[in-house]
Amino acid sequence: MPSTEEQQFEQTYKEHVARRRAHLAAHITPETIAYLQAEFQTNLPCFQGTQGTYDPLDAMKRDAQREIILWLTNEINQHNKQTNNQ
C-alpha cells in the first residue's frame, strides 16, 4: 500500500495533469491544430524531393513537429473523455 506521501504526490500530479489538459482544451482549437498541420506539413511523407535524396535533419524536424501535434491532440482528447465521463 502506498504511503501517505506517495498518495499525496500522486493526487497532486493528477490535479496538475487535469489543469494542463483543461487549459490546452480551452485554448487549442481544432482549427489551431489544422493550422499547425498545414504549416508544418506533418501529414506529408518525410521522403520528398528528388529520388535518392534524404535529409535526416528535415526528417527529424518533421517527426518532432508531428509529435507535438499528436501530443496536443491526445491531451485535448483525454480532457474531453474525462469531462464527458463526469
Buried (B, 14 or more C-beta within 10 A) or exposed (E): EEEEEEEEEEEEEEEEBBEEBBEBBEEBEEEEBEEBBEEBEBEEEBEEEEEEEEEEEBBEEBEEBBEEBEEBBEBBEBBEEBEEEE
